[in-house]
Amino acid sequence: MPFAYYDRLGERDKAIYRASDRVTEVRLSRPEELRPLVDPIRAALLGDDRAALEAASSALCRALTAMMGVTAPDVGVLAVRPSLRDAELHGLYTRDDRRRPRIRVWMRTAIREKVSSPKALLNTLLHEFCHHLDCTRLACPESYHTRGFYTRIDHLYHHALGTPLEKRRPLRWIKRGSVWSVDWRLLARR
């Protein structure tokens, strides 16, 4: 069940991890209200307008927090993704006691500095938003990348895009050693 680092966690953190893994959906009172908020994100990206993208991303997060009864995080959009040793940083969620929680997403790729696709940026924004939900609504002091976490992102993603229930494909998981990952080949066949 757990991802690779699960075995290195203490008992308290394993309990948090397992609790997160069990929550596999996000229920929204008015999911149809999200769809119109995605179009401005797409338009801002296609227009290469960072300020408009930040406003549209903030509006989507505010709508989600209003539906879920949690405080809204500060949302910022930055230009070119930082390059890490073996990856690119797409987004970042931070929180501390002195300021509001913060979501940061980057709108351009690290190497070629090309504007991200609208669906990729939406997925990143919702990924960071799910960290916020873990810390606020689920009251998890840590927000782990569990299968439940990725399934919650998928639920929000399809709510935001207005994907009809009959067209949604559930995530398919494959275990490689002690690590779980999404089986994209199996998912693509459906």
Protein Blocks (a to p, Z undefined) as FASTA:
>chain_A
ZZfklmmpcfklmmmmmmmmmpmbdcdfblmlmmmmmmmmmmmmmnopaklmmmmmmmmm
mmmmmmnopacddddddfbdcddfkbccfbdcdddfkbccdddddfbdfklopacdfklm
mmmmmmmmmmmmmmmmnopabdcddfklmmmmmmmmmmmnopafklpccdddddehjacc
ddfklmmmZZ
